[in-house]
Structure formats: structure tokens, C-alpha cells
Amino acid sequence: MIDPSHFRRVMGHFAAGVAVLTTLRDDGRPAGLTASAVCSVSLQPTLLLACVDRASESHRFVEGSGIFAVNVLEEGEGETLARRFGTSTGEDKFLGTAFHAERTGAPVLDAALAWLDCRVRNAYDGGDHTIFVGEVEAAETREGTPLLYYRGGYGRFAP
Ligand SMILES: Cc1cc2nc3c(=O)[nH]c(=O)nc-3n(C[C@H](O)[C@H](O)[C@H](O)COP(=O)(O)O)c2cc1C
């Protein structure tokens, strides 16, 4: 075992895209968290994985609803969304944020650069996180520049 903060610092060198993972609460209201631990898994069937902290509020709602959407963020406004969805203040993270439902009913953010609408197919133990494998039922993109996360800070892709 290595020190968790050292692990976090080293993994911070793996530049990542930033997404908001959204889902539905038991009462049908939206829930979500900022997530960079998202990865493509399979083409046939179309599967992706997302690692969600067991201690997060969103975790039990993904478990409960069995659906989630991965909303890939754009630079600019996306950074504001990443900061808002990346902290648990108890306030409504969706206030003033436009969203709509696609195939599964999970909230898709209108501001997303790309989105993938998923139904949970499997959930695996991932230490203090759960690895949710989702079957992608719908997905779309638009033009824009992605938001990146690197060594604890936000940045943009420069080809
Ligand atoms: C850039 C960034 C990436 C993050 N990636 C993840 C992630 O992949 N999985 C996760 O569980 N939490 C991740 N987090 C932390 C959650 O967004 C954070 O714990 C959030 O407050 C949980 O919200 P909730 O309790 O309302 O569900 C990330 C935070 C930031 C800022």
C-alpha cells in the first residue's frame, strides 16, 4: 500500500476529461456529481464504466434508479458546472442548469459537449468506490472544446 494522498498526486498527472454524472433520486428529482473516473469498456455491446464514491450522495441514487448519464464538460461554463457538481453543499446543484431526459430518463445537461445515456448493467466492488458498468442506450456530441483536469487544476486542450 502506498499513501493515498501520494497516489492521488501521482494520478493527477494523468490528464483527464471532466464529466458530470447525473441520475435520478427516488422522488424523480435529479442528482449528480463531477466525475473524471469514466472509461469506455466495450463496443459490442456498448459499455462504459464510471467509478462512484460510496460516500457520495449520488451513489445510492445510481444504485436505486439503475440509470445514469455521463455529461462531458466543455471549457468555460463547464468549469463552473464541474466546481458546483464536485462539492456537496446541500444546495440544489441543478438550479439554473437546463437539462432534459433522453432514452433512460436520466438527466442530460443541455450544456454537455457530449453525453451518454446509460442503464446500469453491473456494479463491481472498487474499494471505497463502486465501478458501475453502464450499457449506453443513446449518445450524442456537438462541436466545442473539452474541459480538462490535470494536477488538481482545470485547463483546456491545446492541439
Ligand atoms: C475534477 C473532479 C473529478 C472527480 N471525479 C470523481 C469520480 O470520478 N468519482 C467520484 O466518485 N467522485 C469524483 N469527484 C468528487 C465528487 O464530484 C464529489 O465528491 C461530489 O461532491 C459528490 O457529490 P454528491 O455527494 O452530491 O453525490 C471528482 C471531483 C472533481 C472536482
The ligand as a MOL file (V3000), in Angstrom:
LIG
                    3D

  0  0  0     0  0            999 V3000
M  V30 BEGIN CTAB
M  V30 COUNTS 31 33 0 0 0
M  V30 BEGIN ATOM
M  V30 1 C -12.3980 17.0920 -11.3210 0
M  V30 2 C -13.1200 16.1700 -10.3600 0
M  V30 3 C -13.2470 14.8280 -10.6530 0
M  V30 4 C -13.9210 13.9610 -9.7840 0
M  V30 5 N -14.0620 12.6430 -10.1400 0
M  V30 6 C -14.8000 11.8290 -9.3520 0
M  V30 7 C -15.0630 10.4880 -9.7610 0
M  V30 8 O -14.6480 10.0370 -10.8190 0
M  V30 9 N -15.8140 9.7100 -8.9220 0
M  V30 10 C -16.3290 10.1800 -7.7280 0
M  V30 11 O -16.9940 9.4290 -7.0230 0
M  V30 12 N -16.0890 11.4410 -7.3240 0
M  V30 13 C -15.3600 12.2760 -8.1190 0
M  V30 14 N -15.1490 13.5770 -7.7370 0
M  V30 15 C -15.6780 14.0260 -6.4280 0
M  V30 16 C -17.1880 14.2700 -6.4470 0
M  V30 17 O -17.5750 15.0970 -7.5330 0
M  V30 18 C -17.6060 14.9460 -5.1240 0
M  V30 19 O -17.2960 14.0820 -4.0630 0
M  V30 20 C -19.0750 15.3500 -5.0610 0
M  V30 21 O -19.2320 16.3410 -4.0850 0
M  V30 22 C -20.0710 14.2360 -4.7270 0
M  V30 23 O -21.3780 14.7860 -4.8270 0
M  V30 24 P -22.6680 14.1240 -4.1640 0
M  V30 25 O -22.3190 13.7620 -2.7540 0
M  V30 26 O -23.7200 15.2080 -4.2500 0
M  V30 27 O -23.0390 12.9400 -4.9910 0
M  V30 28 C -14.4710 14.4640 -8.5840 0
M  V30 29 C -14.3590 15.8240 -8.2820 0
M  V30 30 C -13.6990 16.6660 -9.1590 0
M  V30 31 C -13.6130 18.1400 -8.8190 0
M  V30 END ATOM
M  V30 BEGIN BOND
M  V30 1 1 1 2
M  V30 2 1 2 3
M  V30 3 2 2 30
M  V30 4 2 3 4
M  V30 5 1 4 5
M  V30 6 1 4 28
M  V30 7 2 5 6
M  V30 8 1 6 7
M  V30 9 1 6 13
M  V30 10 2 7 8
M  V30 11 1 7 9
M  V30 12 1 9 10
M  V30 13 2 10 11
M  V30 14 1 10 12
M  V30 15 2 12 13
M  V30 16 1 13 14
M  V30 17 1 14 15
M  V30 18 1 14 28
M  V30 19 1 15 16
M  V30 20 1 16 17
M  V30 21 1 16 18
M  V30 22 1 18 19
M  V30 23 1 18 20
M  V30 24 1 20 21
M  V30 25 1 20 22
M  V30 26 1 22 23
M  V30 27 1 23 24
M  V30 28 2 24 25
M  V30 29 1 24 26
M  V30 30 1 24 27
M  V30 31 2 28 29
M  V30 32 1 29 30
M  V30 33 1 30 31
M  V30 END BOND
M  V30 END CTAB
M  END
